[in-house]
Amino acid sequence: MSSEQLASGDNVAFCENANVFQRLSQGARVLVIRLRSMGDTILMTPALRLLHEWRPDLKLTVLCERPWNELLENNRAIESVLTLDGKFSTAWQLRQIGFSVVVNLHGGPTSALLTRATGAPWRAGFEHFRDRYAYNLSVPKAQQILGREGVVHTAEHVASCFFWLGVPRTEIPSAQVFPSPEATGSVTEKLAAMGIARGEPYAVLHPAATYATKQWSPGGFADLAEFVARDFHLRTICICGAGEAAILDQLDRSSHTPTLRAVGWNMRELIALIGGARLFAGNDSGPAHIAAAAGIPVLVVFGSSHSAVWRPWKAARSEVVQNQFDCNPCPGDRCYAYDEPKCILSVTTEQVKVALGRLLVPRSY
């Protein structure tokens, strides 16, 4: 396939790969667009790492939304991070920079508009994306690129796009997050105010979730906190967003000791807090991916989501607890099969404790 065909402005039919990254001149600018969630942003980092390790000369910019930009700070693979602070002002900003390649990993109408607005000669998006006007490189399904059937993990899905665009096929690395010294210092002070001394081991629990189909019972997390304290001598800190504190109130009502809370902490502090923990246990949500990227043991309770797609990616040690139902996976915004989300409610405390026991070895005194 010639460079003229690649830059023609028409959708490119499937070929073995497009080799765009191999064609770029020294120091060319590449834009990756990844709007929305915490987990998606983190699970993009293995592919960015692959590109940078192969061609460190390329100047990579990532466009994302706040506060997810803080997840990408101090990442050596990225030259700059831009945030979507206004559709048309951002489009103008991107146009002025002069990118050679744009890779849209989001696929919605806003990201398509921004992709087209860059004026980049090569604009890539997956073939299932809508708004085909925005792209002249149509990336095949991950299964087709990777040469296998079945479900692929989100990190593999993103990496497959980069492989098709010319990054040499190799093992996909783990995700990465990098705590800042300032946030680490702030967390140390906040922990000291809770009575946790510098260097004292602790666990982080995340009992909140976006949907009820993903939220294990607060009572289960209360039992888990007491189990961790008794058998592993770890104090636990529960994290949640500023509007989710009622979940911790429920947890308190099931616990014999008050809950240590990190409510509404900013993203930088959350990265530092989780990265310094001995264990993370929580629902299927973004903080679990921070834990996996930080390299600490991570346990995730799954409900409606597909655990093969969203499980912790190449964590140092990880456990997934999920009871499969015929209706799993589903969109998750509500239970489509029963009066209540049996998938998550059927998970027992004993199941979680057994999985946790495989992650941590009790201390002997």
N, C-alpha and C positions, 0 to 999 in steps of 0.2 A: 504494500500500500504506500503510495507516494505522499509526500508532505502536502502536495497540492490537493490530493483527495481528502486528507485529514482536515485541511483548513478551508474546504470548499463552502462550508456553511450548511451543507446537507447532512442528514443523519448518516453515520457510517455503519455499514452492515457489519455483522460479526466476523471477526477474523481471529486467528490464534491470539494475537495481542496487537495493540496499537503502537507500542514502543515510543510513545510521545516523550517520556522522560529521557530516553536515550538520545533523542534528537535535539534536546535543548542545549543552547550555548552556555558557556561558563557563566555562572552568576545569574542565570535567568530567574525571573520571579514567578513563583507558583502560589496560587490562592486555593485554600481548602475551605469550603463553607460547611459548617455543621451547627445548625440552629437547634434550639431546645435543650434537651435534658442533660442532667449530670452524668448518668450512665453512658449515654451516647458519646459525650465529650471525652470521657476517660477512655472508653473502648476504641476511640479513634487513635490514641497515642501509639499503639504498637505499629500501625502503618506509617505514621509520621516518622517514627524511629527508624523503620526500615529504609525509607527514602533518604533520610539524613545520613545514615551510616554508609549508604551506597554512594550518594552524591552530596557531600557536605557543602559543595560550592553553591548549590541552589538556595535561593532566598525564599524561605517558606513563610507565608502569612496565613493565619487562621482567622476566619470571621465567625464569631459566635455571639451569643446573647449573655447579658449580665444575669447572675454573677458567675456564670460558668467560665468566663475568661480567667478567673482566679485559679481554676484547676490547671491551667496551662502555663502559669508563671514559672520562671526558672527552668523551663524545658529547653535544653540546648538544641533540640531539633527545629525549634521555631524561632525565626528572626523577630516576628512581631505578631501581636494579637490585636485584632480590631473587633469592636462591638457594634451590634446593630442598634444604633440610637435614633434612627429615623430612616425610613425606607429610601426616600429620594435623596437625602443628604448623604447616606451611605453609598448609594449608587453613584453619585457624583464623585465621592472620594475614591471609590474603587476604579473609576474610569481614569482618574488622573495618575494612578500609580503605574499602570502599564504592565499587566501580567501577561506572561506567555501562555500559561495553562491555568484553567480554573477547574477544580474538581468539586462538584456539588454532591455532598453526602446526605443532604436533607430531602430534597425533591419536592417541597411545597411550592406554592405559587410565588411567595416572596423570595425564596432562595433562587427560583428560576429567573425571576425578573433581575435580580442582582447578578446572576451568572451572565445573562445576556448583556447587561449594562456595562460589564467590564470591558467589552470589546476585544477580549482575548481571542487570538486566532484559534486556540483549541479549548473547547468547553465540554467537559465530560459529565455525564449523569447516567445512572442505571437505566436500562431499557424499559423498566416498568414505571419510571417517573412520568407524571403528566407534564403538560406544557413543553412539548417536544421542540417548540420553536427556539428554546434557549440553548440547545445542545447540538454540536456537530460530531460528538463522539458518544456512541451508544454502548454503554458497558453491559455485557451479558450478565446473566445470573451467576452468582458466586459458584454454584454447583458446576456450571459449565466451565468456568475458569479453572476451578480446583480439580475438575475431573472426577467428581464423586457424586453419589446420590444422597438424598436425605438432608437432614437439618444441619445448618452450619451456625456456628456461634457468631455473634455480632462482630467481634474482633476479626474473625476470619472473613466475614462479609466485606468489611472495609478493606482489609489487606488484599483481598482478591481483586478489588478495583485497582489498587496500586500495582499489583502484579500484571494485570492486563495492560496498564499504561506503560509498562516497561521496567519496573523494579524487578531484579532477578528473583526467581522463586527460591525461597529459603524458609527456615523455621520462623514462625511468627513469634516475636518476643512477648514478654509480659507488658502490661500497661504501666504507666509511670505517673506519679505526682511528686511534687517537690515542696516540702514545707519551708516557709521563709523563716529566717532567724528571728524576725520581729514577732511573727505569730507564735513561734515556739516559746519565746520569752513571755508573751502575754498568757499563753496557756499554762505555763509553769506557775505564774502568779495566781491565776484563777484556781488551779488545782490546790495550791497552798492554802488559799482561802477556804477550800472545802475540807482541809485537813489531810491532803495527800502530799507528802513531802517529795522533793525532787528525787527522782530515781526509784520511787516506790511503785511497784507494778500495779496496774489496774486494768479492768476490762471496760469496754464500751458496748452498751446495748442500744439498739435502735428499735423501739417498739411501735413506731408510727409507720404509716404507709399512705399512699395517695388514695387507694380504694380499699373498701372493706374486704374485697376478695384477696387482698394481699396482706392483710393485717392479722397477725396471730394475736391471741388473747393477751391483754395486759396482765391477767393473772398468771399466765404461763411465763411471761417475762419476769414477774415477781418471784416465782418459784426458781427460775433460772438464776436470778441474781443471788438468791440465798444459797443455791447449790454451788455457785462459783465461789462465794465467800467461804462456805464451809469446807469444800473439798479441795479448793485450789488457792485459798487465802488471797483472793483478789477482791478488792473493792470495785464496785461497778458504778459507772457514770452513764446515765441515760440521756441520749440526745434526741432532739426533735425541733421542728420549726416553731417560730414564735406563736403561731396559731394552733399548735397541737398539744399545748400543755395539759389539756383535759385528759389526754391519754395517760400522762404520768400521774395525774390525780387518781385515776382508776388503778394504776399499778400500786400506788401508795396504799390504797385501801385493801390490797391483797398481801401487803408486805408487813413484816414485823419491824422493819427499820425504815426511816425516811429515805427517800430516793435522792441521790446526788444528781443534780440536774445541770445539763448544758443546753439551755433553751435559747434558740434564736442566735447562736453564735455565728459569726460571719464565716464565709467559706474558707478563708485562710486559717482561721483558728480551728475549724473542723478538721482540715487536713492535718494540722499539727497534733491535735488531740488524738485522732484515730491512729496516726502514724506512730505515736508514742505508746500505744496500748499493747498489752500482751495478748489480747484477744478481742475480736469483734464478733458480736452475734446480733442478728437483726432480721427484719423482713427483706423481701426482694425489693431493693430500692437503691438509689444512688450511693449512699454512704458505704454499702457493701463493696462497691467497686473501688471506692477510695481505699478501703482496707486491703483489698487484693493488690492494688497498685502499690500500696505502702509496704507490702511484703509481710504482713502479720497474719496469724491464723484467723480464718474467717468462717463463720457458720451462717448459713442463710436458710430461712424458712420460706418455702415457696407455696403459693396457692394457685391462682388462676394463670400465671405466666408459664411460658415454656422454659424450663430450667436448662435445657440443652442450649438454648439461645442466649440466656441471660445469666447463667451461673458465673461465679467469680472466675475471671480469666487468668489462668496460670498463676494462681495465688501460691505462696510458699507452702501453705497447707490449707485445705478447705474441706468443708462438709456441706452438703445440701440435704435438707429434710423436706420431702414432698410426698403426699399421697396421691396417686394417680386416679383420675376419674375419666370416664368416657368423654366427658365434655371438655376436658383439659387439652390444650390451652384455649382460652377464650379472650375476648377484648378486655374483660376485667372491670369495666365500669359498673357492672352489676352482675348478679348471678343469673344466668340465662336458663338454668336447668332446675334449680331448687328454690325453696322459699328463703334459704340462707346459703351462704357460700361454704358448702360442706368441704370443699377442697382444703381450705385453710383451717377451718374449725375442727377438722378431723385429726389434725396433727396433735399428738399428745406430748405432755411434758417429758414423759419417759423417753420418747423417740429423740427429743432434742438433747436430753441429758446423755444418752448413749452416744450420739454423734459428737457431742462436746467432749466426752471422755476419750474419743479417738484423736482429738486435737491436742489435748493437754494431758500431761502426766501429773497426777497429784504429788505434791511435795511430801517428803518424809521428814519427820523431826525426831 
